[in-house]
Amino acid sequence: MTYPFDQIGALGKANAQFAAELAQILREGGERYLQASGAARAAVFDQFREVKPGTVPAFKADALTAFFGEIEECRKDSTAKLQSAFDAWQGCCKDALSKAVDSQQNFAGSLTGWLQPSVGGADVKADLKSAKGS
């Protein structure tokens, strides 16, 4: 009887790398958001510094437009990085599970379902019914 220690170790390593990449993406995105919001805040509020009582200042929205553009760009970059990190994690997990020997196929089969996107709920329900029946 063989045990899937190699696969468990490879899955643990893939999970740790995935978590580290997610933390890095979150940190970089947070820094960009803070820098962009600081610049936008300064630009928006600086135009109201010398407002005299009883006057209506002219609001210049260029700073806010640039801020929202930067936020959108940051979101797109973060989404692309997240997709790349997820694809790398999914590939590592598939590689680890594809190396299972015959006696380890039950273990690999139970985890493979987590690595495939669900197309519809009917497929999952059919798999659960067949698993309960056997």
ABEGO torsion letter per residue (X at the ends): XBBAAAAAAAAAAAAAAAAAAAAAAAAAAAAAAAAAAAAAAAAAAAAAAABBBGBBBBBBAAAAAAAAAAAAAAAAAAAAAAAAAAAAAAAAAAAAAAABBAAAAAAAAAAAAAABBBABAAAAAAAAAAAAAX
